[in-house]
Amino acid sequence: QLHLTTSEKNELARCLEMVQNQLQEKESEIKREISEHKDRLLQAEKEYQDALTEANRKNEVEIEACHEKISSLEHFISSQKLEIEHLKSNKEQLNNSLKEANQSLGELLKTKVR
């Protein structure tokens, strides 16, 4: 009986050791997989941050270009307004000169008719 019990105990101890070894192997495998997943996650986060930084940089460049274009258009509009005012003034002067010339012509014609 003692021999049988001892033999069973040894068998159980051997089985326990096998199970513990399997558990250790499984634990090591899971730790390795976790580490790989963490590495992939860190890489993905880095790629995301790099893409975000690049997108922000491109947006800043585009915004600056838009500001410059707006400034250029505002300057153009301002110069066009000045040109319009200048042309209006010239038109008024020409109209006045034309009126004066027509009056002079009218007076000359009256004088000639007499």
Secondary structure, DSSP 4 states (H G I P E B T S, - for coil): -HHHHHHHHHHHHHHHHHHHHHHHHHHHHHHHHHHHHHHHHHHHHHHHHHHHHHHHHHHHHHHHHHHHHHHHHHHHHHHHHHHHHHHHHHHHHHHHHHHHHHHHHHHHHHHHH-
